[in-house]
Amino acid sequence: MNPSLELQLKTLPSEPGVYRYYDKNDQLLYVGKAKNLKKRVLSYFNKNLSGYRTRIMVGKIQRLETTIVNSEYDALLLENNLIKEHQPFYNVMLKDDKTYPWICIKNEDFPRIFLTRTKIKDGSEYYGPYAKVRPAKILLDTIKHIYKLRTCNLNLAPAKIEEGKYKVCLEYHIKNCEGPCEGLESKEDYDEKIDAIRGIIKGDFRKAKEYLINQMMKYAQNLKFENAQIVKERLDALEDYQAKNTVVNPSIDDVDVFGMTSDETAAYVNFFKIRNGNIIQSFTTEIKKILEETDEEIMEEALIEIRQKFDSNSKEVLLPFHLPIEIPNVKLIVPKVGDKKRIVELSEKNAKEYRLEKLKQVQIVDPERHTNRIMAEMQKLLRMPVEPRHIEGFDNSNIQGTNPVSACVVFKDGKPSKADYRIFHPKTVEGPNDFATMEEVIYRRYKRMLDEGESLPQLILIDGGKGQLSSAVKSLRLLGLYEKITIVGIAKRLEEIFFPEDSIPLYLDKKSETLKILQRVRDEAHRFGVKHHRTRRKNSTIKSELEEIPGVGGKTIELLLSKLKSVKRIKESSLETLEEILGKSKAKIVWEFFNNE
């Protein structure tokens, strides 16, 4: 560490603020925020620092700068702005360069309403942005179905309308517009529609319903029943749209909701903006992890960034877990029960579905990255020192101790390597004894691998509970391999994962990719073992019948089965066919045995 940096570390303030790390070329490496600058910065220079990438970054730091602010929230805002401005290499960012659509109510007489991806500072109103264009288009189509609005770009200033400068167009004649260009619709009536539309966009349908009901009643009172029916159909369309978008109690108003799921490499954050029980905006994004960031750290960054992106000033934010920050005039709530809890769970579900979609895409486009992520996840969940690139699974198959076999299957990078599968016939075990069989097979397998200098697996999976696992561990101890290879057992009933010398099993998430791979290894070992067990039983039954023929030995039986495949076909063969296979003397013995019967 250079002397100037060492001096800076000794004189750090204990105030909230932002710190910035620079390398020898004065390039910004990282921007961070802290409630206590001194404690946070010194933690990076701790000898027991965890995280490989963090250690790499710290090794590059040559100087640092700090900025003191009034609160941790101010630090978070400043950190967010500096990250967006400088884009440091080691900071997580919402890397999202797409331009999202907005619904624009144009600042003009008789305003037009349309979708745009460009915001112009001309006094127009912009609602959004919308993460996907389809929901915005559905909303606009619903509005245009209910209200007749102009679509032309004429300057409908009152003076120009009075002068009679314009004539109605086709839109008027096909009843999509009320003809404000000729003064056929008053500005007051048009503005009343625009006011109701603002409410619909914001998720408040009350004014729109009131407007349509009043219109319908007027037509009905004037005996214009056809017009009243048209308005009723528009009211039905509005209520149908509201029903599809109302997801919680309508009393839940002006609330932001965040959900999250994460794995070893990335976090996935979902955001809902809720007004009057309606989700008026939904957005999900992936955030890559760089320095082993916690879910809390990522959620803090995402909360600030996404609320800024969607121009949200909600005073209430619902979260799946507590955050160690306070935002002025905003309540951060982790709901425990009720509608608010359910909407957070819905947000988390959206984040999980988005993650699965991304992982499927990666599996197709970049299978190596997909494999690396799964291996890293398995290493962490199974408490392994290395990634399990080479896995071997074992299973015993026998019926009441007859024709026992033990199967060994091999998976490399999470995929079966069938050329490396092996079948073992126990030599020292008599009767149905799974524990002794497992002990013998594990010893034979790894004794041979050691003798022949083959590369050993990183993970051994035993199909069974504590008993089978203990038997396998005995053999590894004898070979000096215990604690050099990770070994676990998997019990089928509850899918419990057992570790040696640990009485408490591990229960993995049922959707975990680690569990899925372990199940696949277990099931493949079982399938492979049962297949060979059945073959051995079948061959044993066949051979026992042929062994009854006097003067016929094992080699003759094997030759017959290799050529004719079954006892039935041997029985049905002519003497000439048997002579071609065995010669005259042996053929005569076999033919006479079956035909004399």
Steps between C-alpha positions, in 0.01 A plus 500: 500500500641839406567747788250765386216245491601369842487855637156556344368186670617625839321834463162388363191668651232300683217674312255379234625556148635364172848356431675458164794269425757580227779289346857600408376653172247709693213299352191478720463139619205512735249734664340401832281654769526458876322592819845523659777569247785396730354157590388421146822595319728330755299178460638470143856488633429226753734198471199261506329669206267256323432493128755441225398799283492730803859401588605567139342847511654590835843403364460768231401788731758779511294787637151579620269799523210552738200733508309556824121539483221549754348153498537147366216569254685805363806276465293248303374772263849640444642151447230425244569821306878445501460141378278613212739782409833311518394132465784353713616150405422336838153650562172325429275695266161461342651455155192593302552720195153451353273800449160421648165626367302775672137601461498868410211745548615782270509856630260654246139596447291181475799284605598190305595183688764272353800272573852641473855401596622861509422749775490864390495780757205694351256473790348172379409231754689168485385185678730201531740381393351159418743207516314334210318672218208254487332602831530867398339425161216304665436797732497746210271277294261477796500879537437554127218245508329692782573860397494671163824698480661687216811350336588780254785744571306819412543810712150518651537842659154655574563789257575263211190291569286813507649609165383167353848406376444125531255240377423166663689200363427130451549432875188709569296321236591154634409626849850490654504877567238756611628769259653765730673651192161638385385584852268196513646407844562757772836537673328441837358163389834395348694602813255301715591190298873574535460535876328159520774347282768631736325308777491178293873524425567553872278205593207713625185406305248699702478813282493295180211288629314805625540672161370195308207435738386865475528485121302175488224641725467814283451292187248277676299799631488642146384159372820454299529137596743399225746766613446395863583138403825612329605686816405196712730283286781750560434488875514118485834520315638731772381272781647198318839677474483597868415144607798360310739748661369507858720260694455611860257684720415837330570671833872430444587823325821674395735216597828374351574129529835324462571127474833323457664166440872436458768239439880491508547728198205737482192645669163545331281788619133557419319832549125574509349847514152462651219756491147425629576129512622496138849418374549792266870423440710185525873466440752219558876517456814290549789642706836325470693442823859622493636510856283236677236765577222404739133508403453798734776700329360429154143579606609837637658594167208364299241679713655842438579438132160354404297763687697768315453321166123480547470844658333356809433710811295242692510548875475126565733226373431129557807275522570126549761568771622784722757752373739683734416845357240767560352709217358839607117509490483143364387191695694181423270212597554123507139371517436180693137420408212615283473659156829685531683177579336334197605780262862472620482124437363570149794734437744232618327246273552734203869533590537120519324445166723764340809323639386163362437658160849655499663173607326309221626760251855474636484119484425525128727792407791446740498145644847543655384795708191301602720209615739731688211657690356163604841368609558813712155457659567132579836583656336750736193296597693177558778679696768379260855638469483470118234479229360148439607471136532119539220325694464126558176341624451151650196277543453132598246274325389154618186300573529307827876493453491323162714618209617817677662777299626846589485780246745788473397788271719795408393859430739760361402867502151395606448262205515116484829352375364155406833368374625521861207309659599182686321194643636313804416144606568468874762236579518495879136554600247222542127566519316834491738736682491849348745647752772237443444511123543879494816474709652242265406680176629840613829345607544311172409800286741749655779253576515426128485871406788574738705206369446605137556872567155605376354838595269472800152655521433812705164365620372149582123452533365197686139395443384445856505645848748503786573122495613479137688830537689377809598181318638698206690732736674196661653407165608859426674511839686176425619648169599833658246685284256612771477882509685511166178415314159638602255215560127532570197271518153572364193340659212469256196546726562864593796565268720558805870562439721336765858598579747282692515576873201736477174383658293777340422444131494778240166576330542672164233704326292265285566723197874524570719403205744341746228265625392424143852392404537285813162338427603436142828335611308289754230400249755419230697276741176324592398457135842370396517260796148362451563449128810287566335322793211391276740390226697294751185337640376423150832351394518303822155349437585415139835347589350288777266332246782436251729377777266201546617358164756226578837548335445874426722750681506877548687582178252302289208679670654843437563411135137389453360814665729730302372348172136418574430753781236296692416153631181501292694543176750229606210262562347577159828471304556215257783252544674651195493851657646369827771308310608823326549662842628214720613220272334158460558336838398795724212593269357148522510511885313835512246407232419164657463659849223735390335274241489192724313708756 
